């Protein structure tokens, strides 16, 4: 087995060094710590036969060092995400149907309402606080106080 630094393994797989460290932490890559003058350094254990050719495309590189475990995991993740997407699309379709029904009910209700004339609308807007045919509050108060 060949030992690679995290940086070398990242270059061979076409991923970042951080991704290699994550894969080591999750147990997806076999690695060991080696002491150095500055501390410890991770060495990724890789069989020589699994080395990817330099012209391999990036999709093939993602399968990489772990012998296809990651590809299997990714396929499972993809299927879960596809099912979730399908259920959300169904929910969106259901809500669109409900919205269409509500809009139709609203249109029907608007057509059933009596049409107001422009004079009625104008008078309603011009005097919203004034009661028709009655005095303002203060003359009524003065007249009550005067009669008392």
Secondary structure, DSSP 8 states (H G I E B T S, - for coil): -EEEEHHHHHHHHTS-HHHHHHHHHHTSS-EEEEEETTEEEEEEEE-GGG---TT--HHHHTTGGGTTHHHHHHHHHHHHHHHHHHHHHHHHHHHHHHHHHHHHHHHHHHHHS----HHHHHHHHH-SSS-TTS--HHHHHHHHHHH-
